């Protein structure tokens, strides 16, 4: 196995597969951070160039940025070529195996296995992989191989059609990345606006419970002033955000509108209450 890209994802997946008995013939790492990560997670594994690694590996793990993936696959195909029968696995969530078409044309075996997890690039991630689902796309005859590799890393497979790959990735990015933005903004208000030194301690019990409830119950877990149709409270929030952070106010308005519309659609918010809320939230810009 060769790890092409010893970033946060590649180094961790390489270490997980090595722990399961796969021999790592080498890794490709450019930055100092990647080299240090490879040394920590793949000790003793030599660093080498991409052509040299591809030539000697039975499994190539391509853990490079999404925008670099197509160029890498095409570049190998037009220079040294992909070995016949080699497993070529990429970790991008955005695309399936179509991006590996140049490798497939040279009789390599394409797999798209995306771990639905955020990575720190440390050994701590190896434990997290045990609860990780991999969004997986491959030819039907390769599914047993994909399942075996995911099981070796401690994860679980969910099959994603090639045509659904972008929507799958959008759902994950929307849920995880925007969650970070929301929590960071809430901590900013508590720290900068109120002078609370440990905003994470204030928020942790609340947001942990909210996330757990949302994952179990969906929309029915929603509480708070928007779900209750409490226009006065929302107006108070907007006045405070005018004063404290116009930027966060815009996020609040967007999320409150989305919440009100979902609550209206499933009947938890009466049309009259929803209309009053949406009227209050219609002014997108902070007041002077």
Secondary structure, 3 states (H helix, E strand, C coil): CEEECCCHHHHHHHHHHHHCCCCCCEEECCCHHHHHHHHHHCCCCCECCHHHHHHHCCEEEECCCHHHHHHHHHHHHHCCCCCCCCEEEECCCCCCHHHHHHHHHCCCEEEEEEECCCCCCCCHHHHHHHHCEEEEEECHHHHHHHHHHHHHCCCEEEECCHHHHHHHHHHHHHHHHHHHHHHHHHHHHHHHHCCCCCHHHHHHHHHHHHHHHHHHHHHHHCCCHHHHCCHHHHHHHHHHHHHHCHHHHHHHHHHHHHHHHHHHHCCCCCHHHHHHHHHHCCCCCCCC
